[in-house]
Amino acid sequence: MNSKSIVAAAMCVAAGAAHAGGLDRSGQSISAIFADNDSPAISLGYVSPSVSGTDIGGTGRYSVGNDYKQYGFSYTNNVNDSLSYALIVEQPYGTHVTYEGNPLTDNLAGTSAELSSRAASVVLRYRFGERFSIHGGVSYEAVKADVTLNGAAYRDAITSAALIRATPGLTRSNFANQLATNPAIAGAIAAQSTAFVLNNGYAFNMQEDSAFNYLIGATYEIPDIALRFAATYRFETDHSASTVETVFGRFLAGTVNYKTPQSLNLDFQTGIAENTLLTASYRWTDFSAVNVVPMLLQSDLVNIDDSHRYTLGLAHRFNDSLAASVTFIYEPENNDPTVSPLGPTDGLFGITVGGQYTFDNLKLSGGINYSRLGDANPGVAGTPVASFTDNSAIGIGVKAAFSF
């Protein structure tokens, strides 16, 4: 079996992926390092989530998903017969959610989050003969974010926490009793609540910060049957960003230290029949270790579980010009009682159908993905405040790759 002729079909699998777990957007694939010599590629994706839910105890119905675009670029070339390199530009992390409604009566109305990122990586691959190789690289990533917490649930949680910190002898365990029996405490919480509402809740601006990130990995191949197993580990990255917080009419400029997560990608493929390729992959992203705790809020804004993504696909090459693929995607549910309102789904199951057309030195790939998103209950301070069910996302992707 000619591995070069069939591997091209597998490229269709990557097109059109939609709505990964946590803050994951690109999947941080290093597959470009296996592309043909002297081959640039550009890609564009568009994802349209349909994510809606109802307020628990309020009157609101939320539709929080915002459409977004993904851009990518790569270039692969050989230094010599053993050493090659790839330049990869991508947008690894992101989120964009908005809760509409009346902040006075709805638990999450006025809450929003927008996080964006970009990264450029240089990956080197060294081959020890035909079957074994190692790879490693360095990335330079930039991240920025804006978050607003508003609505009745955040009003109660943030004002209570602020009053407890500011009042000697007042604790979480005796707060409810003091609120019911102490007029001074009741008056203070009413004043804080009014200040919270009049100043549009809590706002957090995190300016863009850039830092270096590193990856290592290894690959085993049997070219005659198009078999390849590649493992890539990416280290966590330390960031320190300038911030501005606003709450109760107060402004505080400061800094926040946080990490972007470590991750592990396992990618497998093998020929199973003439011109037919089986593909499988697994990605783990350590989102539970990502904590963004602003100085004034003193609470974690992220609070997202680890992401585990599995894929299984088939790609078939019909002739020298045309190939197609189908891929199934699965992210298991964490089954937590509550999830972050900034990511109000839990798990997914999706299918991607893709195709590729080759014309001379140009390969055009495209795909469409449909994913069912798992039900979840967004919570504040561990209490469910909304219910999200029966949600989905559709994504489309196109890619143009050139060989010179």
Secondary structure per residue as TSV (DSSP state, phi and psi in degrees):
chain	resnum	aa	ss	phi	psi
A	1	M	-	360.0	131.5
A	2	N	-	-81.3	110.3
A	3	S	H	-67.1	-35.7
A	4	K	H	-63.3	-37.5
A	5	S	H	-72.8	-27.8
A	6	I	H	-96.1	-28.4
A	7	V	H	-61.9	-31.1
A	8	A	H	-57.7	-35.2
A	9	A	H	-64.4	-32.0
A	10	A	H	-69.0	-19.4
A	11	M	G	-63.3	-24.1
A	12	C	G	-63.8	-26.1
A	13	V	G	-60.8	-34.3
A	14	A	G	-74.9	-19.9
A	15	A	T	-77.8	136.0
A	16	G	T	86.8	15.9
A	17	A	-	-68.1	143.8
A	18	A	-	-130.5	137.1
A	19	H	-	53.5	68.6
A	20	A	-	-72.3	170.9
A	21	G	S	-71.6	157.8
A	22	G	T	59.6	-130.5
A	23	L	T	-100.1	7.5
A	24	D	B	-67.3	133.1
A	25	R	-	-120.8	-53.4
A	26	S	S	-93.8	-23.1
A	27	G	-	81.8	-6.5
A	28	Q	-	49.4	45.7
A	29	S	-	-70.7	144.6
A	30	I	-	-112.1	24.8
A	31	S	G	-61.0	-21.3
A	32	A	G	-59.8	-25.1
A	33	I	G	-66.5	-16.7
A	34	F	G	-98.5	3.8
A	35	A	S	-73.4	170.4
A	36	D	-	-62.7	158.8
A	37	N	S	-63.2	138.3
A	38	D	S	55.9	59.1
A	39	S	E	-132.8	108.1
A	40	P	E	-85.3	155.0
A	41	A	E	-148.0	144.2
A	42	I	E	-127.0	148.2
A	43	S	E	-140.9	153.3
A	44	L	E	-142.0	130.1
A	45	G	E	-125.6	151.6
A	46	Y	E	-136.8	125.8
A	47	V	E	-121.2	131.8
A	48	S	E	-121.9	95.5
A	49	P	E	-78.8	146.0
A	50	S	E	-117.3	94.0
A	51	V	-	-124.8	109.0
A	52	S	E	-138.2	158.8
A	53	G	E	-162.7	178.4
A	54	T	E	-117.8	150.1
A	55	D	E	-75.2	138.9
A	56	I	S	-94.1	114.0
A	57	G	S	87.5	-4.6
A	58	G	S	-117.1	-164.3
A	59	T	S	-111.5	-4.1
A	60	G	-	-85.0	153.7
A	61	R	E	-123.5	129.7
A	62	Y	E	-106.5	141.8
A	63	S	E	-129.2	100.7
A	64	V	-	-104.7	-16.3
A	65	G	B	-73.2	132.2
A	66	N	-	-114.3	136.8
A	67	D	-	-61.6	150.4
A	68	Y	E	-148.8	160.6
A	69	K	E	-113.2	151.6
A	70	Q	E	-126.0	133.4
A	71	Y	E	-118.5	150.4
A	72	G	E	-153.0	153.9
A	73	F	E	-147.3	144.6
A	74	S	E	-147.2	155.7
A	75	Y	E	-144.3	130.8
A	76	T	E	-124.1	139.3
A	77	N	E	-157.1	160.3
A	78	N	E	-98.3	141.0
A	79	V	S	-86.4	-43.5
A	80	N	S	-155.4	-167.0
A	81	D	S	-64.8	-22.7
A	82	S	S	-105.2	-29.0
A	83	L	E	-113.5	130.9
A	84	S	E	-135.8	167.9
A	85	Y	E	-145.1	158.7
A	86	A	E	-138.4	137.3
A	87	L	E	-102.8	125.8
A	88	I	E	-127.2	125.5
A	89	V	E	-117.3	130.0
A	90	E	E	-155.1	177.5
A	91	Q	-	-122.6	91.0
A	92	P	-	-70.7	-36.0
A	93	Y	B	-129.6	153.0
A	94	G	-	179.2	159.7
A	95	T	E	-159.8	153.7
A	96	H	E	-155.5	99.4
A	97	V	E	-128.4	147.1
A	98	T	E	-142.7	125.6
A	99	Y	-	-102.5	113.5
A	100	E	-	-87.4	169.8
A	101	G	S	129.0	-165.2
A	102	N	-	-102.4	110.9
A	103	P	T	-62.0	-19.3
A	104	L	T	-75.5	-26.7
A	105	T	T	-120.9	-26.1
A	106	D	S	-98.0	141.1
A	107	N	S	-61.4	-36.9
A	108	L	S	-121.0	4.1
A	109	A	T	-58.6	132.2
A	110	G	T	92.7	-7.2
A	111	T	-	-79.1	138.7
A	112	S	E	-155.8	159.7
A	113	A	E	-152.3	136.6
A	114	E	E	-138.8	114.3
A	115	L	E	-121.0	134.5
A	116	S	E	-134.3	157.0
A	117	S	E	-150.9	162.7
A	118	R	E	-151.4	149.6
A	119	A	E	-149.9	145.2
A	120	A	E	-125.5	128.3
A	121	S	E	-123.7	145.1
A	122	V	E	-116.9	119.7
A	123	V	E	-117.1	129.1
A	124	L	E	-106.4	141.7
A	125	R	E	-128.2	129.1
A	126	Y	E	-118.0	124.5
A	127	R	E	-97.8	128.2
A	128	F	E	-99.9	81.8
A	129	G	T	80.4	-157.3
A	130	E	T	-83.4	-25.6
A	131	R	T	-108.6	-29.9
A	132	F	E	-118.6	139.4
A	133	S	E	-149.6	159.5
A	134	I	E	-122.9	154.1
A	135	H	E	-142.4	156.9
A	136	G	E	-163.4	163.1
A	137	G	E	-170.2	178.9
A	138	V	E	-132.7	140.7
A	139	S	E	-120.9	154.1
A	140	Y	E	-122.8	111.6
A	141	E	E	-116.7	146.1
A	142	A	E	-126.0	137.8
A	143	V	E	-136.3	140.7
A	144	K	E	-146.1	160.6
A	145	A	E	-157.6	152.0
A	146	D	E	-132.3	129.9
A	147	V	E	-132.7	136.9
A	148	T	E	-125.5	129.4
A	149	L	E	-111.8	119.6
A	150	N	-	-148.4	176.3
A	151	G	S	100.9	169.3
A	152	A	H	-62.9	-38.2
A	153	A	H	-66.8	-46.3
A	154	Y	H	-70.2	-33.8
A	155	R	H	-57.6	-49.5
A	156	D	H	-66.9	-43.1
A	157	A	H	-68.4	-44.9
A	158	I	H	-73.5	-40.9
A	159	T	H	-67.0	-38.8
A	160	S	H	-64.6	-45.7
A	161	A	H	-63.3	-40.2
A	162	A	H	-64.4	-41.8
A	163	L	H	-67.9	-38.9
A	164	I	H	-62.6	-42.8
A	165	R	H	-66.0	-31.1
A	166	A	H	-90.7	-11.3
A	167	T	S	-112.8	115.1
A	168	P	T	-59.6	135.2
A	169	G	T	84.7	-10.3
A	170	L	-	-91.9	125.8
A	171	T	-	-128.7	169.3
A	172	R	H	-61.9	-35.3
A	173	S	H	-71.4	-31.2
A	174	N	H	-106.7	6.6
A	175	F	H	-63.2	-46.9
A	176	A	H	-60.8	-41.8
A	177	N	H	-66.8	-42.1
A	178	Q	H	-65.3	-37.2
A	179	L	H	-63.9	-36.2
A	180	A	H	-80.7	-26.1
A	181	T	H	-114.4	-16.5
A	182	N	-	-110.1	107.9
A	183	P	H	-59.0	-33.2
A	184	A	H	-65.0	-41.9
A	185	I	H	-66.7	-43.4
A	186	A	H	-61.4	-40.5
A	187	G	H	-67.6	-38.0
A	188	A	H	-66.7	-41.2
A	189	I	H	-69.1	-34.3
A	190	A	H	-65.5	-41.2
A	191	A	H	-66.8	-41.5
A	192	Q	H	-64.5	-40.7
A	193	S	H	-63.3	-41.0
A	194	T	H	-63.9	-43.4
A	195	A	H	-63.3	-37.2
A	196	F	H	-62.4	-47.3
A	197	V	H	-67.5	-45.1
A	198	L	H	-65.8	-23.7
A	199	N	T	-106.2	24.1
A	200	N	T	59.0	38.6
A	201	G	S	74.7	-146.0
A	202	Y	E	-109.6	130.9
A	203	A	E	-122.9	138.1
A	204	F	E	-132.9	120.3
A	205	N	E	-114.1	121.0
A	206	M	E	-111.8	112.9
A	207	Q	E	-70.2	159.5
A	208	E	E	-63.9	133.6
A	209	D	E	-128.3	141.2
A	210	S	E	-118.2	145.5
A	211	A	E	-156.0	160.7
A	212	F	E	-88.0	147.7
A	213	N	E	-134.7	151.3
A	214	Y	E	-129.7	152.3
A	215	L	E	-141.3	151.6
A	216	I	E	-139.8	158.6
A	217	G	E	-175.5	178.5
A	218	A	E	-148.4	157.2
A	219	T	E	-138.4	139.9
A	220	Y	E	-120.8	134.2
A	221	E	E	-136.7	149.4
A	222	I	E	-127.2	92.6
A	223	P	G	-57.3	-33.0
A	224	D	G	-61.7	-26.7
A	225	I	G	-117.3	17.4
A	226	A	T	57.0	30.9
A	227	L	E	-86.6	135.6
A	228	R	E	-150.2	132.6
A	229	F	E	-126.4	119.9
A	230	A	E	-124.2	134.6
A	231	A	E	-121.8	131.9
A	232	T	E	-134.7	125.3
A	233	Y	E	-111.0	130.4
A	234	R	E	-114.2	129.2
A	235	F	-	-74.6	154.4
A	236	E	-	-69.6	157.3
A	237	T	E	-124.4	129.9
A	238	D	E	-85.6	132.5
A	239	H	E	-127.0	152.1
A	240	S	E	-140.3	113.2
A	241	A	E	-118.8	147.6
A	242	S	E	-74.8	141.2
A	243	T	E	-134.8	158.3
A	244	V	E	-133.5	125.6
A	245	E	E	-114.5	144.8
A	246	T	E	-134.9	125.1
A	247	V	E	-161.5	142.8
A	248	F	T	56.1	26.9
A	249	G	T	81.2	2.2
A	250	R	E	-96.6	146.0
A	251	F	E	-118.2	137.3
A	252	L	E	-138.0	119.6
A	253	A	E	-94.0	134.9
A	254	G	E	-161.5	-155.1
A	255	T	E	-135.3	157.4
A	256	V	E	-135.3	133.8
A	257	N	E	-101.3	131.6
A	258	Y	E	-152.2	172.9
A	259	K	E	-125.0	143.6
A	260	T	E	-90.7	149.3
A	261	P	-	-78.8	152.7
A	262	Q	-	-70.5	157.8
A	263	S	E	-154.4	161.6
A	264	L	E	-134.5	125.6
A	265	N	E	-114.0	127.8
A	266	L	E	-118.0	123.1
A	267	D	E	-127.0	129.6
A	268	F	E	-131.7	143.7
A	269	Q	E	-151.0	152.5
A	270	T	E	-159.5	146.1
A	271	G	E	-72.1	136.4
A	272	I	E	-119.6	-11.3
A	273	A	E	-163.4	172.1
A	274	E	T	-60.0	124.1
A	275	N	T	62.8	21.6
A	276	T	E	-127.4	131.4
A	277	L	E	-123.8	133.6
A	278	L	E	-97.5	132.7
A	279	T	E	-125.7	149.6
A	280	A	E	-153.4	149.9
A	281	S	E	-153.4	160.3
A	282	Y	E	-141.5	136.7
A	283	R	E	-132.7	126.7
A	284	W	E	-112.0	131.6
A	285	T	E	-127.4	127.2
A	286	D	-	-86.0	63.5
A	287	F	G	-69.7	-22.6
A	288	S	G	-65.7	-18.5
A	289	A	G	-90.7	-0.6
A	290	V	-	-90.4	113.1
A	291	N	-	-126.9	123.2
A	292	V	-	-116.2	103.9
A	293	V	-	-116.6	96.7
A	294	P	-	-66.0	155.7
A	295	M	T	-64.6	-41.8
A	296	L	T	-81.1	-41.5
A	297	L	T	-71.3	-39.4
A	298	Q	-	57.1	36.9
A	299	S	S	-147.5	149.9
A	300	D	-	-72.8	126.2
A	301	L	S	-83.7	-17.4
A	302	V	-	-92.7	-72.2
A	303	N	-	52.8	56.6
A	304	I	-	-120.9	140.0
A	305	D	-	-73.0	164.3
A	306	D	-	-58.2	150.6
A	307	S	E	-106.9	132.8
A	308	H	E	-125.0	118.0
A	309	R	E	-121.9	128.4
A	310	Y	E	-117.2	140.0
A	311	T	E	-132.8	150.6
A	312	L	E	-144.7	127.6
A	313	G	E	-146.8	166.1
A	314	L	E	-127.8	136.8
A	315	A	E	-127.5	138.7
A	316	H	E	-133.4	134.4
A	317	R	E	-99.9	115.6
A	318	F	-	-81.5	-38.5
A	319	N	S	-158.3	-169.8
A	320	D	S	-64.1	-19.2
A	321	S	S	-106.5	-30.2
A	322	L	E	-121.0	134.2
A	323	A	E	-141.3	158.0
A	324	A	E	-146.3	161.9
A	325	S	E	-151.9	158.5
A	326	V	E	-137.6	135.8
A	327	T	E	-136.3	135.4
A	328	F	E	-103.6	138.5
A	329	I	E	-124.8	136.0
A	330	Y	E	-140.2	130.7
A	331	E	E	-125.5	115.8
A	332	P	-	-67.1	151.9
A	333	E	-	-73.9	146.4
A	334	N	-	-87.6	-17.7
A	335	N	-	58.3	34.2
A	336	D	-	-76.4	148.9
A	337	P	S	-59.4	-35.1
A	338	T	-	-137.2	157.7
A	339	V	B	-126.4	167.9
A	340	S	-	-65.8	134.8
A	341	P	T	-59.9	-18.2
A	342	L	T	-83.0	-3.0
A	343	G	S	-149.9	73.7
A	344	P	-	-85.8	41.7
A	345	T	-	-135.9	167.4
A	346	D	-	-143.9	102.0
A	347	G	-	81.1	169.4
A	348	L	E	-162.0	160.5
A	349	F	E	-136.5	125.8
A	350	G	E	-140.4	166.8
A	351	I	E	-135.6	136.5
A	352	T	E	-120.6	130.5
A	353	V	E	-115.2	128.1
A	354	G	E	-134.9	164.2
A	355	G	E	-146.2	157.7
A	356	Q	E	-141.0	134.9
A	357	Y	E	-122.0	129.9
A	358	T	E	-109.1	127.8
A	359	F	E	-133.5	108.5
A	360	D	T	54.5	-117.5
A	361	N	T	-97.7	13.2
A	362	L	E	-113.1	130.7
A	363	K	E	-117.7	119.3
A	364	L	E	-106.1	122.4
A	365	S	E	-118.6	148.8
A	366	G	E	-151.4	154.7
A	367	G	E	-158.2	160.7
A	368	I	E	-133.3	137.5
A	369	N	E	-122.3	139.1
A	370	Y	E	-124.8	127.9
A	371	S	E	-129.2	133.7
A	372	R	E	-90.0	128.2
A	373	L	E	-100.0	136.2
A	374	G	-	-69.0	148.8
A	375	D	-	-66.8	150.4
A	376	A	B	-158.7	159.4
A	377	N	-	-116.7	101.2
A	378	P	B	-59.1	139.6
A	379	G	E	-133.5	156.7
A	380	V	E	-126.2	126.1
A	381	A	T	56.1	36.0
A	382	G	T	79.4	4.3
A	383	T	E	-109.4	127.3
A	384	P	E	-63.1	132.8
A	385	V	-	-125.3	-4.7
A	386	A	E	-156.5	161.4
A	387	S	E	-129.6	123.8
A	388	F	E	-116.0	122.0
A	389	T	-	-138.5	158.0
A	390	D	S	55.3	51.3
A	391	N	E	-108.6	164.2
A	392	S	E	-156.8	172.8
A	393	A	E	-148.3	144.8
A	394	I	E	-121.2	133.7
A	395	G	E	-132.0	145.7
A	396	I	E	-126.9	150.1
A	397	G	E	-146.1	146.2
A	398	V	E	-132.9	149.9
A	399	K	E	-146.0	136.5
A	400	A	E	-121.3	122.5
A	401	A	E	-121.2	136.7
A	402	F	E	-118.1	146.3
A	403	S	-	-125.9	128.7
A	404	F	-	-117.2	360.0
